[in-house]
Amino acid sequence: MDNQNLVRMLNRIGYFFEAMPDRQQALEDIAQHVARFWEPRMRRQMLEHLDQRGGEGLSDIVASALTRHRGLVE
């Protein structure tokens, strides 16, 4: 799957969780959602994008969620 599509999907997930009043919980929930519903290949590809391209195109909340809760996503 191409990175642009994965970024777009992640940003939609982030948009949903961004409305939560507890930002820390939102960050964890984003990471848990990715861990539960994305196949390992997609998760690896997005983490590589984060490492190699600095998460180019990712919203701030998604980049923070993947960085802070990387262990849940790996």
GROMACS elastic network, one bead per residue, 0.5 to 0.9 nm:
[ bonds ]
;  ai    aj funct       b0    kb
    1     4     6  0.86060   500
    1     5     6  0.70726   500
    1     6     6  0.72401   500
    1    42     6  0.74395   500
    1    45     6  0.85773   500
    2     5     6  0.56175   500
    2     6     6  0.66212   500
    2     7     6  0.88679   500
    2    45     6  0.89101   500
    3     6     6  0.50112   500
    3     7     6  0.59835   500
    3     8     6  0.84681   500
    3    45     6  0.75642   500
    3    46     6  0.70972   500
    3    49     6  0.73576   500
    4     7     6  0.50667   500
    4     8     6  0.61048   500
    4     9     6  0.86053   500
    4    57     6  0.79965   500
    5     8     6  0.50653   500
    5     9     6  0.61794   500
    5    10     6  0.85961   500
    6     9     6  0.50786   500
    6    10     6  0.60842   500
    6    11     6  0.85147   500
    6    42     6  0.76437   500
    6    45     6  0.86478   500
    6    46     6  0.70251   500
    7    10     6  0.51048   500
    7    11     6  0.60504   500
    7    12     6  0.86360   500
    7    46     6  0.77602   500
    7    55     6  0.84171   500
    7    56     6  0.84096   500
    7    57     6  0.64898   500
    7    58     6  0.58719   500
    7    59     6  0.86956   500
    8    11     6  0.51760   500
    8    12     6  0.63599   500
    8    13     6  0.88217   500
    8    57     6  0.82145   500
    8    58     6  0.78898   500
    9    12     6  0.52278   500
    9    13     6  0.64615   500
    9    14     6  0.87335   500
   10    13     6  0.50328   500
   10    14     6  0.61144   500
   10    15     6  0.85568   500
   10    30     6  0.86227   500
   10    34     6  0.82757   500
   10    58     6  0.74220   500
   10    59     6  0.84352   500
   10    62     6  0.68343   500
   11    15     6  0.60110   500
   11    16     6  0.86587   500
   11    57     6  0.85822   500
   11    58     6  0.62307   500
   11    59     6  0.59388   500
   11    61     6  0.84867   500
   11    62     6  0.65949   500
   12    15     6  0.50186   500
   12    16     6  0.64427   500
   12    17     6  0.88816   500
   13    16     6  0.52881   500
   13    17     6  0.64973   500
   13    18     6  0.86099   500
   13    30     6  0.68966   500
   13    33     6  0.83293   500
   13    34     6  0.87985   500
   13    62     6  0.81291   500
   14    17     6  0.51861   500
   14    18     6  0.58080   500
   14    19     6  0.89901   500
   14    26     6  0.84045   500
   14    27     6  0.84791   500
   14    30     6  0.65491   500
   14    59     6  0.73315   500
   14    60     6  0.87573   500
   14    61     6  0.62101   500
   14    62     6  0.54976   500
   14    65     6  0.88118   500
   15    18     6  0.51270   500
   15    19     6  0.72259   500
   15    59     6  0.84887   500
   15    61     6  0.83193   500
   15    62     6  0.87252   500
   16    19     6  0.62683   500
   16    20     6  0.81685   500
   17    20     6  0.56154   500
   17    23     6  0.85854   500
   17    26     6  0.54807   500
   17    27     6  0.78720   500
   17    29     6  0.74735   500
   17    30     6  0.68297   500
   17    61     6  0.87160   500
   18    21     6  0.80273   500
   18    23     6  0.73297   500
   18    26     6  0.65876   500
   18    27     6  0.85127   500
   18    61     6  0.70839   500
   19    22     6  0.87894   500
   19    23     6  0.86602   500
   19    26     6  0.83596   500
   20    23     6  0.65237   500
   20    25     6  0.79325   500
   20    26     6  0.61133   500
   21    25     6  0.85636   500
   21    26     6  0.80860   500
   22    25     6  0.54008   500
   22    26     6  0.62578   500
   22    27     6  0.88668   500
   23    27     6  0.62128   500
   23    28     6  0.87038   500
   23    61     6  0.86384   500
   24    27     6  0.52043   500
   24    28     6  0.64509   500
   24    29     6  0.86505   500
   24    65     6  0.87094   500
   25    28     6  0.51420   500
   25    29     6  0.60148   500
   25    30     6  0.86042   500
   26    30     6  0.61375   500
   26    31     6  0.87041   500
   26    61     6  0.84388   500
   26    65     6  0.80533   500
   27    30     6  0.52802   500
   27    31     6  0.65041   500
   27    32     6  0.87308   500
   27    61     6  0.68296   500
   27    62     6  0.73556   500
   27    64     6  0.69561   500
   27    66     6  0.79911   500
   27    68     6  0.78556   500
   27    69     6  0.76503   500
   28    31     6  0.52123   500
   28    32     6  0.61238   500
   28    33     6  0.85765   500
   28    65     6  0.63571   500
   28    66     6  0.87918   500
   28    68     6  0.82253   500
   28    69     6  0.64588   500
   28    72     6  0.85414   500
   29    33     6  0.59799   500
   29    34     6  0.85829   500
   29    65     6  0.83268   500
   30    33     6  0.51329   500
   30    34     6  0.63523   500
   30    35     6  0.86623   500
   30    61     6  0.87361   500
   30    62     6  0.71830   500
   30    65     6  0.63160   500
   30    66     6  0.80514   500
   31    34     6  0.52035   500
   31    35     6  0.61519   500
   31    36     6  0.86547   500
   31    62     6  0.83710   500
   31    65     6  0.58810   500
   31    66     6  0.61495   500
   31    68     6  0.88493   500
   31    69     6  0.61479   500
   31    70     6  0.74507   500
   31    71     6  0.89322   500
   31    72     6  0.62771   500
   31    73     6  0.59452   500
   32    36     6  0.60580   500
   32    37     6  0.85220   500
   32    69     6  0.85557   500
   32    72     6  0.64467   500
   32    73     6  0.70841   500
   33    36     6  0.52076   500
   33    37     6  0.59949   500
   33    38     6  0.78468   500
   33    73     6  0.88761   500
   34    37     6  0.54626   500
   34    38     6  0.52377   500
   34    39     6  0.84703   500
   34    43     6  0.72948   500
   34    72     6  0.86260   500
   34    73     6  0.64849   500
   35    38     6  0.60152   500
   35    39     6  0.79066   500
   35    40     6  0.81662   500
   35    43     6  0.75826   500
   35    72     6  0.63075   500
   35    74     6  0.75962   500
   36    39     6  0.81665   500
   36    73     6  0.86284   500
   38    41     6  0.81257   500
   38    42     6  0.61945   500
   38    43     6  0.63854   500
   39    42     6  0.55094   500
   39    43     6  0.64812   500
   39    44     6  0.88598   500
   40    43     6  0.50516   500
   40    44     6  0.60858   500
   40    45     6  0.85081   500
   40    73     6  0.86666   500
   40    74     6  0.77703   500
   41    44     6  0.52127   500
   41    45     6  0.61426   500
   41    46     6  0.86951   500
   42    45     6  0.51061   500
   42    46     6  0.62293   500
   42    47     6  0.86624   500
   43    46     6  0.52338   500
   43    47     6  0.62081   500
   43    48     6  0.86196   500
   43    73     6  0.66193   500
   43    74     6  0.68755   500
   44    47     6  0.51379   500
   44    48     6  0.61321   500
   44    49     6  0.85782   500
   44    73     6  0.84824   500
   44    74     6  0.69848   500
   45    48     6  0.51263   500
   45    49     6  0.62438   500
   45    50     6  0.87019   500
   46    50     6  0.62021   500
   46    51     6  0.86665   500
   46    55     6  0.80372   500
   47    51     6  0.61851   500
   47    52     6  0.85397   500
   47    55     6  0.81965   500
   47    66     6  0.76783   500
   47    67     6  0.88959   500
   47    70     6  0.82270   500
   47    73     6  0.84756   500
   47    74     6  0.80800   500
   48    51     6  0.50111   500
   48    52     6  0.58439   500
   48    53     6  0.79526   500
   48    55     6  0.86627   500
   49    52     6  0.52687   500
   49    53     6  0.53416   500
   49    54     6  0.67932   500
   49    55     6  0.56390   500
   49    56     6  0.75804   500
   50    53     6  0.56600   500
   50    56     6  0.72764   500
   50    58     6  0.87181   500
   50    63     6  0.76348   500
   50    66     6  0.82355   500
   50    67     6  0.83499   500
   51    54     6  0.55529   500
   51    55     6  0.70104   500
   52    55     6  0.77289   500
   53    56     6  0.56628   500
   54    57     6  0.89260   500
   54    58     6  0.89366   500
   54    63     6  0.86324   500
   55    58     6  0.55534   500
   55    59     6  0.86357   500
   55    63     6  0.63960   500
   56    59     6  0.87251   500
   58    61     6  0.81180   500
   58    62     6  0.61672   500
   58    63     6  0.59178   500
   59    62     6  0.53874   500
   59    63     6  0.62412   500
   59    64     6  0.85888   500
   60    63     6  0.52224   500
   60    64     6  0.60454   500
   60    65     6  0.85047   500
   61    64     6  0.51428   500
   61    65     6  0.60619   500
   61    66     6  0.86888   500
   62    66     6  0.61656   500
   62    67     6  0.84754   500
   63    66     6  0.52908   500
   63    67     6  0.60897   500
   63    68     6  0.85221   500
   64    67     6  0.51115   500
   64    68     6  0.58695   500
   64    69     6  0.81576   500
   65    68     6  0.53660   500
   65    69     6  0.57317   500
   65    70     6  0.76234   500
   66    69     6  0.54133   500
   66    70     6  0.51120   500
   66    71     6  0.87094   500
   66    72     6  0.86321   500
   66    73     6  0.72492   500
   67    70     6  0.53514   500
   67    71     6  0.88978   500
   68    71     6  0.82688   500
   69    72     6  0.56004   500
   69    73     6  0.69453   500
   70    73     6  0.51569   500
   70    74     6  0.61573   500
   71    74     6  0.54308   500
